[in-house]
Amino acid sequence: MTTFSPPPADAAREVDAVLEQISRRVLWTSTAIIHHANRVRPNPSGVKVGGHQASCASMVSIMTELWFSQLRPGDRVSVKPHAAPVLHAINYLLGELDDDYLPRLREFGGLQSYPSRTKDPDPVDYSTGSVGIGATAPIWGAIARRYVSTAFGVSGAGRQYSLVGDAELDEGAVWEAILDSSVPELGEIVWIVDMNRQSLDRVVPNIAAGRIESMFAAAGWQVITVKWGRLLDELFGRPGGAALRTRITEMSNPEYQRMLRCTADEVRERLPGQGADATAIGTLIADLDDATLIAAIHNLGGHDLSALRSAFTQIDDTRPTVIIAYTIKGFGLPTQGHPQNHSSLLTDEQFVDLATELGEVTTDPWRRFDDGSPAGELCAATASRLAREPVPTAEPPSVPADIGRTPTSVSTTQAALGRTLLDLTRQAPDVARRVITVSPDVSSSTNLAGWLNKIGVWSPTERRDWFDDDRETLMHWRERPTGQHMELGIAETNLVGLIGELGATWSRWGEPLLPIGVLYDPFVERALEPWSFGIYAGGQSILVGTPAGVSLAPEGGAHQSITTPSIGLEQPGCVSYEPAFAVDVEWTLLDCLAHMGKAGGRSAYLRLSTRPVEQALAAVPTDPAARERRRRQVVAGAYPLRRTAEPTVTVVAVGAMVTDALAASDRLAQMGIDCDVVVVTSPGMVFDALRARRGQGDAPTWILEQAFPAARATPMVTVLDGHPHTLAFLSTINRVESIDLGVTSFGQSGSPEDVYRLHGIDDDAIVRAALDLVGLT
């Protein structure tokens, strides 16, 4: 790792003078955006609006140098969440944002609280806001760009920057991404860490910058530290300068932060310290006037434009780079360095004083530079340099609705996933070419081996498979640029981050992809937050959770998933399915693919099982029209599987529990109790239909009448391998009594029969519930 400090140069000083002027305007505009939202705009509700003036201020110099000196059109930047107003200020100075939006931070229809690709009116490369997730997004964006480039040759090149707050490095997801084996090859990745050494509540006493540097270096990253600015660097070269450097370097974070708020006299008293070099340091600073002394103690590298520029010139594009830039939180504001400045806001008096200091006018806070001024010309030149050509978006290929397979043997829905993908390569190769699968080291155990053998593993370069001649090797690991499977380490957050970015290529690079991420269903919750944020950011993907529920009985309670059906029901921007039969998998998967890779598209979650089910139980109609009717019902969320002449009770089953529902129906029939059986493939879609019928949405409602006709309304037993409240709403469709069966506690290892009996979801439990409903014992 290398620490760089820039030598003074007249040319650099001239450039810096203009950039410094722009930097001050960016500081002013970003501060004014937050001030107006909190102090000027009426707030009848009295609810805190908020903003982060101090967090913005620490990033101003970094972002000014990056945008106005370094960026190229093909580069993309993820901006730390709390610096959103700085991004808006820069976009405004570049003519990319209308001034009508500047007073509307965190207002309905205005500027978002954190940068958003889909909701902000100005250019935003990556949505951020969930700490740590936005930071890692450019890593997955880089892989997605490389894939599009090798597969379609259209994405161009460019660096992927992440502007990261040092506190974000506390997030485990950050290090999961950094340590993935695919990352050291990504030379276009550049992270800039805002090392202000403060968190929300305090000055962090042991930020351990050296340890952070070592961790990045150990992961194969180039580490560049920008610690001192030009003024401090010059003082270090004077007599006593070495002692001064040592004193500041060894000073604790809280002591240094406290000194930032001292007067010149207080600095002269505190800075020398009590060590052996105190006299030498005192002699050195005695020759400095008060203004220079105060400027020196604030002169960290993250606020020195030429120091930052020198660091950028050292970037090695053959491996990822992290630039650790030392900064001061609140730099340039009255709140700078204060331990509780994270959410503090300038008072009206402080805002006026800041305007005076920066040469601004509070009555006209939204000024741009004059066109003929040096700063105005640089803004115009930067806007021209960064202008991106509109990306023509290719239409995704038409996805077939039905491949036509009707399985009749015993099989699982998990196995049906791989088989459907293989069928797609034969029946719709143009669609299959857009599919890319991703898994965290579970390809073989999730039945993707056949698909993987067919399409190969993606790699930027060809790599030899040393086991290609081993007859006992059933899954062939052929890595090549034409491969369509990506394998990551066992880190679910990395998987969903990658499929989110692969699912955004239609809008970033104009080439739609159809990404499918496969992981163990018990770990969906671990991956949910970054996947949900990816959906919010516009990424369209399919997440497949398998095996699901307690049906993986011998694995025990540690590997059971209870709440994932509810996740699918409640996740915005996503439709969820838990198919009962292999043909249901085919139909739902194809429909999900058809809704991806385009404006207005959506993501999907498929919950699959390893429980073998007799496929003939699906009773798929042989008549083409009747088959299509069944397919439409499956895709819409539910279908009647068994109808009786005069039903007394209705059993509703999800997924593999259909076997027990049918067995219970047969037993009830022997008691003279006719029982309808309805299969729900998507609780979420049925719920949306019910809300729409009540005037609370615009989803189609026809499935309610076909699956749950009022004329056949009876007491209802619902059962699924998940939490029972997932289906509890069904009884309100026709206002009938119901008993909802499901899993509400941790299980234990055993056979499926034992485990189902433990949780009360076997056919015995269904029969008992039905008898309770009809009043029989």
C-alpha positions as a printed Julia matrix, in Angstrom:
777×3 Matrix{Float64}:
   0.0     0.0     0.0
   1.21    3.5    -0.77
   0.57    6.92    0.74
   0.68    9.84   -1.69
   1.01   13.55   -0.99
   1.16   15.92   -3.96
   4.05   18.26   -4.66
   2.98   21.88   -5.09
   2.81   23.02   -8.71
   1.71   26.31  -10.25
  -0.4    24.59  -12.89
  -2.09   22.47  -10.29
  -2.77   25.55   -8.19
  -4.52   27.26  -11.11
  -6.7    24.23  -11.73
  -7.35   23.88   -8.03
  -8.42   27.51   -7.73
 -11.31   26.93  -10.14
 -12.14   23.56   -8.66
 -12.05   25.06   -5.18
 -14.56   27.65   -6.3
 -16.81   24.9    -7.6
 -16.27   22.92   -4.41
 -17.44   25.85   -2.29
 -20.54   26.21   -4.46
 -21.25   22.49   -4.14
 -20.9    22.77   -0.36
 -23.22   25.74   -0.31
 -25.86   24.24   -2.6
 -25.96   20.88   -0.83
 -26.18   22.59    2.55
 -28.91   24.92    1.29
 -30.93   21.99   -0.1
 -31.08   20.47    3.37
 -31.56   23.8     5.13
 -34.53   24.72    2.95
 -36.19   21.35    3.53
 -35.92   21.73    7.31
 -35.92   25.47    8.08
 -37.75   27.16    5.23
 -40.33   24.81    3.7
 -43.59   24.68    5.69
 -43.97   21.49    7.72
 -47.57   21.27    8.97
 -47.16   17.7    10.24
 -44.22   18.57   12.46
 -42.5    15.31   11.51
 -38.73   15.63   11.23
 -37.57   16.02    7.62
 -33.87   15.46    8.28
 -30.81   15.44    6.13
 -27.1    15.08    6.7
 -25.24   18.34    6.22
 -22.11   17.09    7.98
 -21.98   13.83    6.02
 -22.38   15.82    2.81
 -19.61   18.26    3.72
 -17.02   15.53    4.23
 -17.61   14.32    0.66
 -17.64   17.63   -1.19
 -13.95   17.77   -2.15
 -13.87   14.1    -3.15
 -16.95   14.37   -5.35
 -15.83   17.68   -6.88
 -12.5    16.22   -7.93
 -14.14   13.04   -9.17
 -16.85   14.63  -11.29
 -15.02   17.7   -12.57
 -11.62   16.12  -13.14
 -11.73   12.33  -13.31
 -14.96   10.79  -14.56
 -15.49    9.57  -18.11
 -18.84    8.89  -19.79
 -18.56    5.14  -19.3
 -17.86    5.39  -15.58
 -20.56    4.72  -13.0
 -20.65    5.95   -9.39
 -22.4     4.69   -6.29
 -22.72    7.65   -3.89
 -22.88    7.03   -0.16
 -26.49    7.47    0.99
 -26.04   10.53    3.17
 -24.26   12.47    0.43
 -27.3    12.52   -1.86
 -27.62   16.34   -1.71
 -24.02   16.65   -2.95
 -24.9    14.54   -5.98
 -27.96   16.7    -6.64
 -25.89   19.88   -6.26
 -23.34   18.64   -8.81
 -26.06   17.52  -11.22
 -27.63   20.96  -10.86
 -24.37   22.76  -11.68
 -23.98   20.48  -14.72
 -27.46   21.35  -15.97
 -28.88   17.89  -15.25
 -31.4    19.02  -12.62
 -33.97   21.78  -12.71
 -33.84   24.31   -9.88
 -37.5    23.59   -9.09
 -36.34   20.41   -7.39
 -33.71   21.96   -5.11
 -36.24   23.13   -2.46
 -37.96   19.72   -2.59
 -35.6    17.34   -0.8
 -37.62   14.59    0.91
 -40.85   16.11   -0.36
 -43.49   13.99   -2.08
 -42.55   13.9    -5.74
 -39.26   15.69   -5.05
 -35.68   14.63   -4.42
 -35.38   11.32   -2.6
 -33.77   11.03    0.8
 -31.05    8.82   -0.72
 -29.93    8.45   -4.34
 -32.46    6.48   -6.38
 -32.12    5.32   -9.99
 -35.87    4.94  -10.34
 -37.29    7.82   -8.3
 -34.91   10.79   -8.56
 -35.34   13.21  -11.48
 -31.6    13.59  -12.16
 -28.97   11.02  -13.2
 -28.23    8.43  -10.51
 -26.07    5.43  -11.41
 -26.76    3.28   -8.36
 -29.51    3.43   -5.77
 -28.11    3.59   -2.26
 -29.63    4.03    1.16
 -29.29    0.59    2.69
 -25.88    0.9     4.29
 -23.31   -1.4     2.72
 -25.57   -2.62   -0.1
 -25.09    0.37   -2.37
 -21.36    0.21   -1.75
 -21.09   -3.3    -3.13
 -23.46   -2.8    -6.08
 -20.72   -1.57   -8.47
 -18.86   -4.86   -7.95
 -21.83   -6.77   -9.3
 -22.42   -4.05  -11.88
 -18.89   -4.61  -13.16
 -19.51   -8.34  -13.56
 -22.82   -7.66  -15.29
 -21.15   -5.22  -17.7
 -18.42   -7.72  -18.49
 -21.0   -10.43  -19.14
 -22.97   -8.22  -21.5
 -19.75   -7.22  -23.21
 -18.59  -10.79  -23.82
 -22.06  -12.06  -24.74
 -23.31   -9.17  -26.87
 -20.33   -6.84  -27.33
 -22.19   -3.61  -26.64
 -21.55   -2.34  -23.1
 -18.31   -0.44  -23.59
 -15.9     0.16  -20.72
 -15.52    2.31  -17.64
 -14.66    2.31  -13.98
 -17.18    1.43  -11.3
 -16.74    3.79   -8.34
 -18.13    3.38   -4.83
 -18.08    6.35   -2.46
 -18.2     4.7     0.94
 -18.54    6.09    4.44
 -16.01    4.52    6.79
 -18.81    3.37    9.1
 -20.24    1.34    6.2
 -17.22   -0.92    6.49
 -18.8    -2.29    9.67
 -21.34   -4.08    7.48
 -20.55   -7.74    6.92
 -21.99   -7.61    3.41
 -19.13   -5.33    2.4
 -16.47   -7.88    3.31
 -18.46  -10.78    1.89
 -18.29   -8.99   -1.46
 -14.65   -7.93   -1.16
 -13.55  -11.48   -0.35
 -15.4   -13.23   -3.18
 -12.91  -14.99   -5.43
 -14.22  -13.26   -8.56
 -13.47   -9.74   -7.32
  -9.63   -9.56   -7.56
  -9.94   -9.73  -11.37
 -12.13   -6.62  -11.53
  -9.64   -3.86  -12.22
 -12.4    -1.36  -13.0
 -13.53   -1.29   -9.35
 -12.5     1.8    -7.37
 -13.71    2.46   -3.86
 -13.15    5.81   -2.13
 -13.56    5.58    1.63
 -14.61    8.78    3.4
 -12.42    8.25    6.46
 -14.02   10.83    8.77
 -13.81    8.51   11.78
 -17.27    9.39   13.05
 -20.43    7.35   13.27
 -23.96    8.51   13.99
 -23.44    8.95   17.72
 -19.77    9.54   18.35
 -16.18    9.83   17.29
 -15.07    6.23   16.82
 -12.13    5.8    19.24
 -10.43    2.93   17.42
 -11.33    3.15   13.74
  -8.23    1.04   13.03
  -7.47    2.5     9.62
  -4.31    0.44    9.4
  -6.26   -2.75    9.91
  -8.75   -1.74    7.2
  -5.88   -1.08    4.8
  -4.4    -4.48    5.57
  -7.71   -6.25    5.04
  -8.17   -4.71    1.6
  -4.57   -5.49    0.69
  -4.95   -9.09    1.84
  -7.97   -9.41   -0.46
  -5.8    -8.42   -3.42
  -6.79   -4.76   -3.66
  -4.47   -1.87   -4.37
  -4.57    0.44   -1.34
  -3.89    4.16   -1.7
  -4.06    6.33    1.41
  -4.63   10.08    1.08
  -3.92   11.33    4.57
  -2.34   14.79    4.42
  -3.08   17.87    2.41
  -0.53   20.14    0.76
  -0.16   22.55    3.7
   0.49   19.85    6.29
   2.82   18.06    3.92
   4.85   21.24    3.53
   5.02   21.73    7.32
   6.28   18.17    7.75
   9.31   19.13    5.68
  10.34   21.91    8.06
  12.46   21.57   11.21
  10.28   19.86   13.77
   7.99   18.57   11.0
   8.8    14.91   11.59
   7.79   15.32   15.22
   4.57   17.04   14.17
   3.74   14.19   11.79
   4.33   11.62   14.5
   2.24   13.58   17.01
  -0.76   13.89   14.67
  -0.44   10.31   13.45
  -0.38    8.84   16.94
  -3.09   11.13   18.29
  -6.34    9.33   19.15
  -9.35   10.07   16.98
 -11.32   11.81   19.75
  -8.36   14.02   20.7
  -7.84   15.06   17.08
 -11.55   15.7    16.51
 -11.67   17.87   19.65
  -8.76   19.95   18.37
 -10.75   20.78   15.22
 -13.09   22.85   17.38
 -10.36   24.76   19.22
  -9.26   28.36   18.78
  -5.73   29.06   17.56
  -4.56   29.69   21.12
  -6.05   26.39   22.26
  -4.38   24.56   19.37
  -1.0    26.06   20.32
  -1.51   24.75   23.84
  -2.84   21.27   22.95
  -0.98   20.31   19.77
   2.59   19.95   21.14
   1.39   17.4    23.7
   3.46   16.22   26.65
   6.06   14.07   24.9
   9.75   14.59   24.29
   9.05   16.38   20.99
   6.68   18.96   22.47
   9.25   21.74   22.3
  10.12   21.06   18.66
   6.44   21.06   17.71
   5.79   24.24   19.71
   8.68   25.97   17.98
   7.41   24.96   14.55
   3.86   26.19   15.04
   4.99   29.36   16.82
   5.99   30.8    13.45
   2.53   30.22   11.97
  -0.15   32.89   12.05
  -3.49   31.9    13.54
  -5.25   31.4    10.2
  -2.49   29.16    8.86
  -2.39   27.12   12.06
  -6.13   26.53   11.98
  -5.97   25.69    8.27
  -3.13   23.23    8.89
  -4.92   21.26   11.56
  -7.87   20.9     9.14
  -5.66   20.08    6.14
  -6.41   16.4     5.56
  -5.91   14.75    2.18
  -9.59   14.11    1.53
 -10.13   17.87    1.31
  -7.05   18.62   -0.8
  -7.91   18.46   -4.49
  -4.37   17.99   -5.72
  -3.75   15.21   -3.18
  -6.85   13.44   -4.41
  -5.79   13.96   -8.04
  -2.4    12.44   -7.34
  -4.1     9.4    -5.85
  -6.29    8.93   -8.91
  -3.24    8.92  -11.17
  -1.84    5.96   -9.23
  -4.81    3.64   -9.84
  -3.79    0.24  -11.16
  -6.57   -0.9   -13.49
  -5.49   -4.54  -13.3
  -6.99   -5.06   -9.85
  -9.55   -3.37   -7.58
  -8.43   -0.19   -5.86
  -9.44    1.43   -2.6
  -8.55    5.05   -1.9
  -8.75    5.8     1.8
  -9.24    9.54    2.03
  -8.95   11.14    5.47
 -11.67   13.74    5.94
 -13.43   15.82    8.56
 -17.14   15.3     9.07
 -18.85   18.63    8.55
 -15.76   20.16    6.87
 -16.35   23.83    6.23
 -19.45   24.03    8.42
 -19.81   25.36   11.98
 -20.55   21.79   13.08
 -17.31   20.31   11.74
 -15.72   17.71   13.98
 -18.49   17.73   16.57
 -19.17   14.17   17.79
 -22.97   14.57   17.4
 -23.01   16.4    14.08
 -24.34   13.46   12.04
 -27.94   14.69   11.92
 -27.42   18.22   13.23
 -28.73   21.12   11.17
 -27.38   24.65   10.89
 -29.42   27.27   12.63
 -30.69   30.2    10.59
 -27.9    32.34   12.06
 -25.25   29.77   11.18
 -26.65   29.51    7.66
 -26.36   33.27    7.21
 -22.79   33.2     8.52
 -21.93   30.38    6.1
 -23.33   32.41    3.22
 -21.14   35.33    4.18
 -18.06   33.12    4.48
 -18.68   31.51    1.06
 -19.77   34.7    -0.7
 -23.31   33.45   -1.24
 -26.72   35.07   -0.84
 -29.39   33.44    1.29
 -32.18   35.1    -0.69
 -30.9    33.51   -3.91
 -29.45   30.17   -2.86
 -29.75   28.35   -6.21
 -27.2    30.2    -8.32
 -25.22   28.63  -11.13
 -21.94   30.06  -12.36
 -21.96   32.66  -15.12
 -21.43   31.1   -18.53
 -18.25   33.05  -19.29
 -16.59   32.54  -15.93
 -13.8    29.94  -15.51
 -16.01   27.94  -13.17
 -18.96   28.19  -15.56
 -16.8    27.05  -18.47
 -15.5    24.08  -16.47
 -19.07   23.1   -15.56
 -20.06   23.25  -19.22
 -16.99   21.32  -20.32
 -17.64   18.67  -17.66
 -21.27   18.32  -18.69
 -20.17   17.86  -22.3
 -17.47   15.36  -21.36
 -19.81   13.23  -19.25
 -22.73   13.3   -21.66
 -23.89    9.77  -22.41
 -25.44    8.7   -25.65
 -28.94    7.28  -25.21
 -28.81    3.52  -24.87
 -31.04    1.74  -27.4
 -32.81   -1.02  -25.52
 -33.25   -4.38  -27.19
 -36.62   -6.01  -26.7
 -36.42   -9.28  -24.78
 -37.39  -12.29  -26.91
 -40.9   -13.66  -26.7
 -41.11  -16.37  -24.04
 -43.32  -19.38  -24.82
 -46.2   -19.83  -22.38
 -46.17  -23.62  -22.51
 -43.43  -25.98  -23.65
 -45.94  -28.82  -23.69
 -44.42  -31.34  -21.32
 -46.82  -33.3   -19.12
 -44.8   -35.29  -16.54
 -46.44  -38.43  -15.22
 -43.75  -40.0   -13.05
 -42.8   -39.25   -9.46
 -40.74  -36.09   -9.33
 -40.0   -32.92   -7.34
 -40.54  -29.28   -8.16
 -36.83  -28.71   -7.56
 -35.92  -31.18  -10.3
 -38.46  -29.53  -12.59
 -36.47  -26.28  -12.51
 -33.42  -27.76  -14.23
 -35.55  -29.73  -16.65
 -37.5   -26.65  -17.7
 -34.3   -24.71  -18.34
 -32.98  -27.53  -20.51
 -36.27  -27.67  -22.41
 -35.93  -23.94  -22.99
 -32.59  -24.41  -24.77
 -34.35  -26.66  -27.29
 -37.74  -25.01  -27.62
 -36.76  -21.32  -27.33
 -32.97  -20.94  -27.74
 -33.23  -17.16  -28.16
 -34.84  -16.95  -24.72
 -32.44  -19.47  -23.2
 -29.52  -17.37  -24.47
 -30.67  -14.52  -22.21
 -30.99  -16.71  -19.11
 -28.09  -16.65  -16.67
 -28.13  -18.66  -13.49
 -26.25  -17.83  -10.3
 -25.75  -19.99   -7.23
 -23.66  -19.84   -4.03
 -21.85  -23.15   -4.46
 -25.08  -25.22   -4.56
 -25.5   -25.95   -8.27
 -25.43  -29.73   -7.95
 -27.62  -29.88   -4.84
 -30.3   -27.73   -6.49
 -30.57  -29.83   -9.67
 -28.78  -27.42  -12.0
 -26.13  -29.91  -13.1
 -27.79  -30.76  -16.42
 -28.33  -27.11  -17.29
 -24.77  -26.27  -16.26
 -23.33  -29.08  -18.4
 -25.3   -27.75  -21.34
 -24.49  -24.05  -21.15
 -21.19  -23.92  -19.27
 -19.83  -21.57  -16.61
 -19.17  -17.95  -17.46
 -15.61  -16.65  -17.24
 -14.0   -13.65  -18.98
 -11.38  -16.06  -20.33
 -11.32  -19.75  -21.27
 -10.18  -22.0   -18.44
  -9.37  -25.65  -18.74
 -11.57  -28.2   -16.97
  -9.01  -30.62  -15.59
 -11.71  -33.19  -14.83
 -13.21  -33.27  -18.33
 -11.74  -36.73  -18.92
 -12.77  -38.13  -15.52
 -15.61  -40.59  -16.16
 -16.89  -40.31  -12.6
 -17.36  -36.54  -12.86
 -21.02  -35.94  -13.69
 -21.06  -32.13  -13.55
 -18.57  -30.58  -15.97
 -17.09  -27.23  -14.98
 -16.37  -25.68  -18.39
 -15.46  -22.01  -17.86
 -15.62  -19.81  -20.95
 -16.88  -16.39  -22.09
 -20.0   -18.0   -23.59
 -21.02  -19.71  -20.33
 -24.33  -18.8   -18.72
 -23.85  -19.86  -15.13
 -22.02  -17.91  -12.43
 -20.89  -19.55   -9.23
 -20.13  -17.47   -6.16
 -18.92  -18.41   -2.72
 -21.34  -19.25    0.08
 -22.58  -15.7     0.66
 -26.24  -15.17   -0.19
 -25.99  -11.39   -0.15
 -23.46  -11.59   -2.99
 -25.81  -13.76   -5.03
 -28.78  -11.42   -4.79
 -26.55   -8.39   -5.38
 -25.32   -9.97   -8.59
 -28.72  -11.04   -9.92
 -30.02   -7.55   -9.16
 -27.36   -5.98  -11.35
 -27.71   -8.66  -14.05
 -31.41   -7.84  -14.01
 -30.69   -4.15  -14.61
 -28.61   -4.54  -17.78
 -31.62   -3.77  -19.99
 -31.66   -0.23  -18.59
 -27.91    0.25  -18.12
 -26.51   -1.33  -21.26
 -29.56   -1.91  -23.45
 -29.31   -5.7   -23.36
 -31.92   -7.57  -21.29
 -30.85  -10.57  -19.28
 -33.04  -13.05  -17.43
 -31.11  -13.86  -14.22
 -32.13  -16.71  -11.93
 -30.52  -17.04   -8.53
 -30.78  -20.41   -6.77
 -30.13  -20.86   -3.05
 -31.36  -22.9    -0.12
 -34.76  -21.59    0.93
 -33.83  -21.37    4.64
 -31.3   -18.69    3.68
 -33.66  -16.5     1.66
 -34.21  -14.34    4.71
 -30.47  -13.74    4.95
 -30.52  -12.5     1.37
 -33.85  -10.7     1.5
 -32.74   -7.18    2.38
 -30.21   -6.73   -0.45
 -32.51   -8.52   -2.9
 -35.41   -6.26   -1.92
 -33.16   -3.22   -2.33
 -32.11   -4.5    -5.75
 -35.77   -4.67   -6.77
 -36.25   -1.12   -5.49
 -33.29   -0.07   -7.64
 -34.87   -1.53  -10.78
 -33.2    -4.94  -10.97
 -35.52   -7.67  -12.28
 -34.57  -11.2   -11.27
 -35.92  -14.57  -10.2
 -34.94  -15.89   -6.79
 -35.43  -19.64   -6.37
 -35.5   -21.0    -2.83
 -35.04  -24.75   -2.65
 -35.4   -27.02   -0.77
 -38.21  -25.36    1.18
 -40.12  -25.92    4.38
 -39.8   -28.82    6.78
 -40.13  -31.3     3.91
 -36.34  -31.59    3.99
 -37.08  -33.47    7.18
 -33.77  -35.21    7.99
 -32.0   -31.83    7.9
 -33.94  -30.79   11.01
 -34.92  -27.42   12.41
 -31.66  -25.74   11.45
 -32.55  -26.03    7.76
 -36.28  -25.41    7.73
 -37.95  -22.33    6.32
 -41.18  -21.14    7.94
 -41.72  -17.5     6.98
 -40.58  -17.5     3.35
 -44.15  -17.9     1.98
 -45.01  -14.67    3.77
 -41.97  -13.0     2.23
 -43.27  -13.83   -1.22
 -46.69  -12.58   -0.29
 -45.45   -9.23    0.98
 -42.39   -8.28   -1.11
 -43.09   -5.24   -3.36
 -42.16   -5.47   -7.03
 -42.23   -9.25   -6.88
 -44.64  -12.09   -7.61
 -44.16  -15.34   -5.72
 -45.05  -18.93   -6.56
 -44.89  -22.23   -4.76
 -45.78  -24.75   -7.47
 -47.32  -28.09   -6.58
 -46.36  -30.05   -9.68
 -43.6   -30.05  -12.28
 -45.91  -28.61  -14.92
 -46.75  -25.78  -12.52
 -43.02  -25.03  -12.3
 -42.78  -24.84  -16.08
 -45.75  -22.52  -16.48
 -44.89  -20.18  -13.63
 -41.19  -19.99  -14.53
 -41.96  -19.16  -18.15
 -44.43  -16.48  -17.1
 -41.89  -14.98  -14.72
 -39.27  -14.85  -17.5
 -41.8   -13.13  -19.76
 -42.14  -10.27  -17.26
 -38.43   -9.45  -17.04
 -35.88   -7.37  -18.91
 -38.05   -4.38  -19.79
 -39.7    -1.26  -18.45
 -42.55   -2.14  -16.13
 -41.1    -5.61  -15.51
 -41.04   -7.39  -12.21
 -39.07   -9.87  -10.13
 -40.2   -13.26   -8.9
 -39.63  -15.69   -6.05
 -40.14  -19.43   -6.57
 -40.29  -21.69   -3.52
 -39.52  -25.27   -4.55
 -39.44  -28.59   -2.73
 -37.44  -31.8    -2.68
 -40.49  -33.85   -1.69
 -41.32  -36.39   -4.41
 -44.88  -36.02   -5.71
 -46.81  -38.31   -8.03
 -47.19  -36.1   -11.09
 -50.29  -37.89  -12.37
 -52.15  -36.3    -9.44
 -51.99  -33.0   -11.35
 -54.67  -34.32  -13.69
 -53.56  -31.95  -16.43
 -56.35  -31.75  -19.04
 -55.54  -33.3   -22.41
 -57.81  -30.96  -24.36
 -55.69  -27.98  -25.56
 -58.26  -25.39  -24.53
 -58.75  -26.95  -21.1
 -54.97  -27.22  -20.65
 -54.58  -23.52  -21.47
 -57.33  -22.71  -18.97
 -55.45  -24.63  -16.28
 -52.2   -22.88  -17.21
 -53.81  -19.45  -16.88
 -55.18  -20.41  -13.48
 -51.79  -21.66  -12.29
 -50.15  -18.42  -13.38
 -52.95  -16.35  -11.82
 -52.39  -17.95   -8.44
 -54.84  -20.84   -7.88
 -56.8   -23.62   -9.53
 -59.4   -26.21   -8.57
 -57.82  -29.67   -8.57
 -60.81  -31.7    -7.41
 -64.49  -30.79   -7.57
 -67.26  -32.8    -5.93
 -70.98  -32.68   -6.58
 -72.0   -31.1    -3.27
 -68.92  -30.15   -1.25
 -69.15  -29.97    2.51
 -65.65  -28.64    3.06
 -62.83  -27.22    0.92
 -59.18  -28.11    1.43
 -56.68  -25.59    0.08
 -53.1   -26.77   -0.33
 -49.83  -25.14   -1.38
 -46.89  -26.89   -3.01
 -45.99  -30.43   -2.05
 -48.77  -30.5     0.57
 -51.17  -31.32   -2.28
 -50.41  -35.02   -1.71
 -51.72  -34.84    1.86
 -54.7   -32.71    0.79
 -55.77  -35.32   -1.76
 -55.22  -38.17    0.69
 -57.36  -36.37    3.27
 -60.02  -35.73    0.64
 -60.18  -39.45   -0.15
 -60.53  -40.33    3.53
 -63.26  -37.74    4.04
 -65.13  -39.11    1.05
 -65.14  -42.54    2.69
 -66.92  -40.88    5.65
 -69.52  -39.4     3.34
 -68.01  -35.91    3.42
 -67.46  -34.5    -0.07
 -64.4   -32.31   -0.27
 -63.19  -29.86   -2.92
 -59.42  -29.5    -3.26
 -57.96  -26.21   -4.46
 -54.26  -25.63   -5.14
 -52.88  -22.16   -4.46
 -49.71  -21.48   -6.43
 -49.36  -17.82   -5.43
 -50.95  -16.54   -2.21
 -49.79  -13.05   -3.14
 -51.62  -12.95   -6.45
 -54.83  -14.26   -4.89
 -54.54  -11.64   -2.15
 -54.03   -8.92   -4.78
 -57.13  -10.13   -6.6
 -59.13   -9.97   -3.37
 -57.95   -6.42   -2.65
 -58.8    -5.39   -6.2
 -62.31   -6.78   -5.82
 -62.65   -4.51   -2.81
 -61.49   -1.5    -4.82
 -57.96   -1.44   -3.34
 -55.97   -2.21   -6.48
 -56.15   -2.93  -10.17
 -55.17   -6.62  -10.29
 -57.42   -8.95  -12.29
 -60.07  -10.6   -10.12
 -61.36  -13.44  -12.32
 -59.27  -16.07  -10.52
 -61.4   -15.63   -7.37
 -64.52  -16.87   -9.09
 -62.76  -19.71  -10.88
 -60.88  -21.03   -7.85
 -63.26  -19.97   -5.06
 -66.74  -19.5    -6.6
 -69.3   -18.17   -4.17
 -71.74  -20.92   -5.18
 -69.31  -23.54   -3.84
 -68.36  -21.69   -0.64
 -67.85  -24.08    2.28
 -65.81  -24.13    5.48
 -62.16  -24.26    4.58
 -59.0   -26.04    5.73
 -55.77  -24.5     4.48
 -52.41  -26.24    4.67
 -48.88  -25.37    3.62
 -45.31  -26.19    4.57
 -44.83  -22.74    6.07
 -46.5   -20.35    8.48
 -50.31  -20.77    8.47
 -51.1   -17.07    8.47
 -49.96  -16.98    4.83
 -53.34  -18.42    3.77
 -55.51  -17.14    6.61
 -57.01  -14.43    4.37
 -58.59  -16.98    2.02
 -61.6   -17.5     4.28
 -62.57  -13.85    3.77
 -63.1   -14.34    0.02
 -66.53  -15.85    0.7
 -66.65  -15.21    4.46
 -66.47  -18.82    5.59
 -65.09  -20.45    8.7
 -61.58  -21.82    8.38
 -58.81  -23.7    10.14
 -55.33  -22.85    8.92
 -52.61  -25.48    9.24
 -48.91  -24.82    8.93
 -45.57  -24.68   10.69
 -45.18  -22.36   13.68
 -42.22  -23.79   15.59
 -38.73  -25.11   15.06
 -38.66  -28.74   14.06
 -36.27  -31.61   14.41
 -34.73  -34.29   12.26
 -36.85  -37.23   11.21
 -38.84  -38.69    8.36
 -41.32  -36.42    6.54
 -44.16  -38.39    8.12
 -42.8   -37.81   11.62
 -42.11  -34.13   11.03
 -45.47  -33.46    9.37
 -47.17  -35.16   12.31
 -45.16  -33.0    14.74
 -46.32  -29.79   13.08
 -49.85  -30.93   12.36
 -49.79  -30.67    8.59
 -50.24  -34.33    7.58
 -53.42  -35.87    6.22
 -54.51  -36.87    9.75
 -54.4   -33.2    10.78
 -56.33  -32.15    7.68
 -59.05  -34.73    8.33
 -59.35  -33.66   12.0
 -59.64  -30.0    10.99
 -62.31  -30.81    8.42
 -64.32  -32.8    10.95
 -64.08  -29.93   13.4
 -65.42  -27.54   10.78
 -68.42  -29.68    9.86
 -69.21  -30.48   13.47
 -68.33  -34.17   13.42
 -66.02  -36.05   15.77
